[in-house]
């Protein structure tokens, strides 16, 4: 029983060596706006994805590009024996979740006030090797 469990654990560890994860927490951009940019790079090869993000005018693209570079660096750190030029890395998953919300008050006419919700998000990128 112990040998099978050890083999299964080693197999899972080998699977994890192929992927690299990077997370961006509490990014002050609404998740809805970040998802618009994330949909552009999901499933795309990393060099092409960086090119897409570099030429996109949205602010979310700058933060996503930095996060993607971090995921690539994490992949390089995990796979020191492999060469980045030989591998074809792909953005296998981009997940954007809602984060906390800053609630502010904006003055309104006749002594009233409106609530302003400043939304933020958590973004996760997973980079995977096709080879």
N, C-alpha and C positions, 0 to 999 in steps of 0.2 A: 504494500500500500504506500509506503513512504517513497519508494523509488519512482512510482508512477506520478506521485504528486510533485516530486522534484523535477521530473522530466517536463511536466506540464508547466511548472513555474519557469524553467529555463526557456521553454518555447515562447511563453508570454513575454519574457525579458528580451528575447531576440526580436519579437515583433515590435516592442517599444523602442528598440534601438533605431528602427527605421524612421520613426516620426519624431518631430520636435514641436513643442508647444510654447506659445508666448501669450501672455495675458496683459491686458491694459485695464486697470481698475479705475473707477470713478472718473471717467473722461467727461468733461463738461459739455458734451455735445449730445443732443437728444438721440435716443436709440433709433428712432425713425429715420433721421438724417444719416446716421452712420450706416444703416442697412442699405441705403441707396448706393453707397460707395462699395460696401462689402459685396453686394451682388455682382459688381463688375469684375471682381478678381477671384471669385469662388470657382475652383476647378481649373484655374489657369496656371501655366508654367510660371515660376517665380520671376524670371527676368522680364517676361512680358507683363506680369502683374505690376512690377515696380515701374515699368515704363508707363503703364496705364495710370497708375497713381500719381506719377510725377507730372503728367500732362493734364490732370483733372484740376479744375479750378476750385473745388469745394475744400473747406478747411479740414473736413474729416479725412480726406485723402492723404494729407500730410501726416496725420497721426497714425493712420493705417500703414503708411509706407515705413515709418519708424518701427512699428510693431512687426511688420513683415521682415525687416532687416534683422530684428532681434530674434525672430524665429529661425531665420537662416543661420545666424551665429550659434544658436542653441543646437541646431542640427550638426553644424561643424564640430562643436564641442563633444557631442555624443558619439559622432562617427569620425574619430581622428584618423582611422586607417583608410577611409575613403576620400576621394578627391571630389571637390564640388563641381569641377568642370566635366568630370566623367559621368556624374549622376544627373538625372533629369528630375529636379524637385518641382513639386506641384503643390499649390495651395489646396489641400484636400478639404478643409473645413474652415469656415469663418462663422462664428456664433456671436451675435450681439444681443445682450440682455439689458433690461432696464436696471438702473442702479437707483441710489437714493435721489431725493428731490429736495432742492432748496426752495423753501416757501417764503416769498417776499410779498410786501404789500405796496400797492401803487395807489396814490391818491386819486379819487374820483370826484365828480361834481357833487355839490350839496353835502359835503362832509362825509361822504361815503368812502369806501375803500374797495379795491379789487385785489384779489389774490393772484399773484404771478408765480407760476410753478416753473422753476429752472431745472430742467431734467438733465440727467446724466446717464452714462451707460457703462457696462462691462463688456469688453470685447476679447474673444479668444480666437487665435489663429493656430491651425495645425498644418504643418508642412510635412509632406510625405515624399518618399523617393519612389519613382516608378520602376527603377531597375531592380 
